[in-house]
Each structure stands twice: as structure tokens, then as C-alpha cells.
Amino acid sequence: MSTAKLFEPLTLRNGVVIKNRIYKGAMSEGMADKSHRPTRELIHAYKRWADGGTGLSITGNVMVDRRYLGEPGNIVVEDDRDLLLLKNWAEAGKRNHSHIWMQINHPGKQSPKSVSRQPVAPSAIPISGSAGSAFNPPRAMTSEEVTDTVNRFVKTAVAAKKAGFTGVQIHGAHGYLVSQFLSSRDNKRNDDYGGSLANRMRFLTEIYTGMRVALGDSFPISLKINSTDFDDEGFSFDDSIAVIKKMDELGIDHIEISGGDYEKPKMMGNGEVYFLDYAEKSVRQSLLRLG
């Protein structure tokens, strides 16, 4: 992308305009206080990003359930109890006509021993490899817990809108809970949320449709999704394309591509252009479909 293109506005499918293409991706800052609330330091960081000209900032890893954290220092939004602090955070991120979208997440089995005695997951499959020793084995979620967690994602999104955030992002990448449901390696359920890809994506589509009903058609909803898990038994390139097509049909406003998880952390690269192969393959597939 040319330097000039970076400063052109971006209009989303719902008509929302982002002033430029400068994008601050989620970084899981780990700057919450002991009660999992945003701190003055965190709010100041987003103020500086907005004042510096960023068109869109995605926050890092806001958790929907304080029982299950991705790491120490996560912010948790379960309800309106910290609405004033959330408003201050949103206002800082909106300075200089910037956008700030709250990234909403649940770690699933990727909740470390230091913060979770027993994490939950679609299926009771532990994390393998060198990273596995940092995590306790998960237990499989009950159907009631699956429904409750869908509702938690929606409730957090509603709180974000109420606080003044200009959009939300569903974290469906990097081996967290949504990603675990999508993966045939991590999801061995035999109910409506397991088996076929259509079933494995049901958790995600229910979160999205619940958010859309609660937030309205004009409020931006984004999805962060893996290009692949880089595992022959996991979420594949073809799976990713199929999920993206489905989310596009449902009306998603924005999709961010990533890849990997704690077992194969491809999202932690060495300065290369991330997931360039995926982008090239996606373009080729689109051209083939166009004839």
C-alpha cells in the first residue's frame, strides 16, 4: 500500500467511515488493575495513539468472564459496573476523530495455571507441546455453559457500545475459545456445536447474530480469525475461507486475518509480512470464482 493510500478514508459496508488506513491491532496490554478495570496508564496509551493519528485502535483481550483470564492484567467486562472508567477509555480512543473498537474474548483452555485452576473448552483436550506445562487440562463445557458464554459475549458488546466504543471485535483466532470451537483438533463435541464445520462455527455465528440484534445494523462488528492453525488436524485454509464467506453472508463489517495458537505461535513472527501466502491464495481463489 502506498503512503498516500494509508491516509485515504475507509468506508465499511454499513457506511461507517474510518478516517485513514492506520490500524493499531490488539496487543493484550495487560494493564488492568487488581479488579480487572482499565487503569489511568492504559487510558493514556490510547489517548496517545489517537492523538498520533491512528484511524482505528483495537483494544487487547477484554474478557467476558472473570473466572477465566487469558493472562494476568486482563480487563474484564461482564456488566456496567465499571461504566465510568470504560467511558474514559472510549473517549481517549476517540480523540482526533479516531475509532476505538473493543476486542472481546474468552481464553478457553488457554487460561494459564497462574490465573485458572481448571479452564473450560469445547472438549477436554489439553494443550500439547512445550507450552502445555503452563496450562491445567480443561474440562468440556456443558451446553448450558456454551449458551451462557454466548450471552456473555453479547452483554460485553452492549456494555462497550453503552460506554462509547465505536465498534467491537470478536476474537476468533490464536487458539482462544472461539478458535477452539472452530478447530476439529480441539472440538470433539457430539452436539450441535461439534462435528461438521457448520456445527463448529455455530458458537461464533450465535455470538455474532446475538451482537447484531443487540447493537443494531450500523454498529461495526469485526472478527479476528486464523488463516489456519498450522496443524493438519486443526483449522485449515479451506475452513477459514468457508467461515469468512459465512460471516460475510451474515453481514460482518470487518475481518482481520491472523494464524497459529500457543502450540504453534505463528502470530509471533520475525518481522516478515504475516500470512502473505494466505492472502495470495485467497486472491487466486477469488479470481478463479470470478472466471
C-alpha positions in Angstrom: 0.0 0.0 0.0 1.4 3.4 -0.9 1.9 6.1 1.7 -0.8 8.2 0.1 -3.3 5.3 0.3 -2.7 5.0 4.0 -4.3 8.3 4.6 -7.4 7.7 2.5 -10.7 7.1 4.4 -12.1 3.6 4.6 -15.8 3.1 4.3 -17.3 0.0 5.9 -20.2 -1.9 4.4 -22.5 -0.3 7.0 -21.5 3.2 5.9 -19.2 3.9 8.9 -16.1 5.9 7.8 -12.7 5.4 9.3 -10.5 8.4 8.6 -7.5 6.5 7.3 -5.9 3.0 7.0 -3.6 3.3 10.0 -4.6 0.4 12.2 -3.5 -0.3 15.8 -4.1 -4.0 16.3 -4.8 -5.7 19.6 -1.8 -6.2 21.8 -3.2 -7.6 25.1 -1.6 -4.8 27.1 -2.1 -6.5 30.5 -2.6 -3.1 32.1 -5.7 -3.7 34.2 -5.8 -3.0 37.9 -6.3 -5.8 40.5 -10.1 -5.6 39.9 -9.6 -6.0 36.2 -10.6 -2.4 35.4 -8.8 -0.1 32.9 -6.1 2.0 34.6 -5.0 5.6 34.0 -1.9 4.3 32.3 -3.9 2.3 29.8 -6.3 5.1 29.1 -3.3 7.4 28.5 -1.8 5.0 26.0 -5.0 5.0 23.9 -5.1 8.8 24.1 -1.5 9.0 22.7 -2.4 6.5 19.8 -5.4 8.6 18.9 -3.6 11.9 19.1 -0.9 10.4 16.9 -3.3 10.0 14.0 -4.4 6.3 14.2 -7.6 5.7 12.3 -8.6 2.7 14.3 -7.4 1.1 17.5 -8.4 -2.4 18.5 -8.2 -2.9 22.3 -6.4 -6.1 23.6 -8.3 -9.0 25.1 -11.2 -7.8 27.1 -12.5 -10.9 28.8 -16.2 -11.8 29.3 -15.8 -13.9 32.4 -13.5 -13.0 35.4 -13.3 -16.7 36.3 -11.3 -17.3 33.1 -8.5 -14.9 32.1 -6.0 -15.2 29.2 -3.3 -13.7 31.3 -2.8 -11.5 34.5 -3.8 -7.9 33.8 -6.7 -8.6 31.5 -9.6 -6.2 31.6 -12.9 -7.9 32.3 -16.3 -6.5 31.3 -19.3 -8.6 32.4 -21.8 -5.7 33.0 -22.0 -2.0 33.6 -20.2 -1.9 37.0 -17.1 0.0 35.6 -19.0 2.1 33.1 -17.4 5.4 34.0 -13.9 4.0 33.5 -14.9 2.4 30.3 -16.3 5.7 29.1 -13.0 7.4 29.9 -11.2 4.7 27.9 -13.5 5.1 25.0 -13.2 8.9 25.0 -9.4 8.7 25.0 -9.5 6.4 22.0 -11.9 8.6 20.0 -9.8 11.7 20.2 -8.8 13.3 16.9 -11.7 11.6 15.1 -10.3 8.1 15.7 -12.2 4.9 16.2 -11.7 2.5 19.1 -13.2 -1.0 19.0 -13.2 -3.3 22.0 -11.8 -6.8 21.3 -14.0 -9.3 23.2 -12.5 -12.7 24.2 -12.7 -15.8 26.3 -9.5 -17.9 26.6 -11.0 -21.3 26.8 -8.2 -23.7 27.7 -5.6 -21.1 27.1 -6.0 -19.8 30.6 -2.7 -20.2 32.5 -2.2 -22.1 35.7 -1.4 -18.8 37.4 -5.0 -17.5 36.9 -7.1 -20.6 36.4 -7.3 -23.8 38.4 -9.4 -25.6 35.7 -10.1 -23.9 32.4 -13.0 -24.8 30.2 -13.0 -25.7 26.5 -15.3 -27.2 23.8 -13.7 -30.6 24.7 -11.4 -31.9 27.4 -8.3 -31.8 25.2 -5.2 -30.3 26.9 -2.7 -28.0 25.3 0.2 -30.1 24.0 3.9 -29.3 23.2 6.3 -27.2 25.1 3.6 -24.7 26.0 1.4 -27.3 27.7 3.1 -27.2 31.0 1.8 -23.7 31.7 -1.8 -24.7 31.5 -4.0 -27.1 33.5 -6.1 -29.6 31.5 -9.5 -28.2 30.6 -12.9 -29.7 31.2 -15.6 -29.8 28.5 -18.2 -27.1 28.6 -21.8 -28.1 29.3 -24.4 -27.0 26.8 -25.7 -24.5 29.4 -22.2 -23.0 29.7 -22.0 -22.7 26.0 -25.2 -20.7 25.9 -24.1 -18.6 28.9 -20.8 -17.8 27.2 -22.6 -16.7 24.0 -24.7 -14.4 26.1 -21.6 -13.0 27.9 -20.0 -12.0 24.6 -23.2 -10.2 23.7 -23.5 -8.5 27.1 -19.9 -7.3 26.9 -20.5 -5.9 23.4 -23.6 -4.0 24.7 -21.5 -2.5 27.6 -18.9 -1.4 25.0 -21.5 0.4 22.9 -23.0 2.0 26.0 -19.6 3.2 27.1 -19.0 4.9 23.8 -16.7 2.5 22.0 -17.2 2.8 18.2 -17.2 -0.9 17.4 -16.3 -4.4 18.8 -14.2 -7.3 17.6 -14.9 -11.0 18.3 -11.5 -12.7 18.9 -11.8 -15.9 16.9 -8.0 -16.5 16.4 -4.9 -17.7 18.2 -6.4 -20.7 19.9 -8.7 -18.9 22.2 -12.3 -20.2 22.9 -14.0 -19.2 19.6 -10.9 -20.6 17.7 -11.2 -23.8 19.7 -14.8 -24.3 18.7 -13.8 -23.8 15.1 -10.9 -26.4 15.2 -11.6 -30.0 14.5 -8.5 -30.8 16.6 -9.9 -29.0 19.7 -13.6 -29.6 19.2 -14.7 -33.2 19.5 -18.3 -32.4 20.7 -21.2 -34.6 19.5 -23.9 -32.0 20.0 -25.0 -29.1 17.8 -21.6 -27.3 18.4 -19.3 -30.1 17.1 -18.7 -32.4 14.1 -19.2 -30.6 10.8 -17.7 -27.2 10.2 -21.3 -25.8 10.1 -21.7 -27.0 13.7 -18.2 -26.0 14.8 -18.9 -22.4 13.6 -22.3 -22.3 15.4 -20.7 -20.8 18.6 -19.3 -17.9 16.5 -22.4 -17.3 14.5 -24.6 -17.2 17.6 -22.2 -14.7 19.2 -22.3 -12.5 16.0 -26.1 -12.7 15.5 -26.7 -12.0 19.2 -24.5 -9.0 19.0 -26.1 -7.8 15.7 -29.6 -7.9 17.2 -28.4 -6.1 20.4 -26.2 -3.5 18.7 -28.1 -2.7 15.5 -27.1 -2.8 11.9 -25.0 0.4 11.9 -22.6 -0.6 14.7 -19.3 -2.1 13.4 -18.6 -5.7 14.4 -15.3 -7.2 13.4 -13.9 -10.8 13.5 -10.3 -11.8 14.1 -9.8 -15.2 12.6 -7.0 -17.7 11.9 -5.9 -18.3 8.4 -5.0 -21.8 9.7 -3.9 -23.4 12.9 -0.8 -24.8 11.1 -1.9 -28.3 12.2 -3.1 -31.0 9.9 -5.8 -32.0 12.3 -6.9 -28.4 13.1 -8.5 -25.4 11.4 -7.4 -25.4 7.8 -7.1 -22.8 5.0 -10.3 -24.1 3.4 -12.1 -24.0 6.8 -11.0 -20.4 7.2 -12.3 -19.4 3.7 -15.7 -21.1 4.4 -16.1 -19.3 7.8 -15.2 -16.0 6.3 -17.8 -16.5 3.5 -20.5 -17.4 6.0 -19.7 -14.3 8.2 -19.8 -12.1 5.1 -23.2 -13.5 4.3 -24.3 -12.7 7.8 -23.1 -9.1 7.4 -19.8 -8.9 9.3 -18.3 -5.4 8.8 -14.6 -6.2 9.1 -12.3 -9.2 9.2 -8.7 -9.4 10.5 -6.6 -12.4 9.4 -4.0 -14.0 11.7 -2.9 -17.5 12.5 -1.5 -20.0 14.9 -2.0 -20.6 18.6 0.1 -21.4 21.7 1.1 -24.8 20.4 2.2 -23.3 17.0 2.5 -19.5 17.6 2.9 -18.3 14.0 1.4 -15.0 15.0 4.7 -14.2 16.8 6.9 -13.8 13.7 10.3 -12.4 12.9 9.4 -9.2 11.0 8.1 -10.9 7.9 4.9 -10.0 6.1 2.5 -12.1 8.1 0.3 -14.6 6.3 1.2 -13.4 2.9 0.7 -16.9 1.4 -2.8 -16.9 2.7 -3.6 -13.5 1.1 -2.1 -14.7 -2.2 -4.1 -17.9 -2.1 -7.3 -16.1 -1.2 -6.9 -13.7 -4.1 -6.3 -16.6 -6.5 -9.5 -18.3 -5.3 -11.5 -15.1 -5.7 -10.2 -14.7 -9.3 -11.0 -18.3 -10.2 -14.6 -17.8 -8.9 -14.9 -14.7 -11.0 -13.9 -16.7 -14.1 
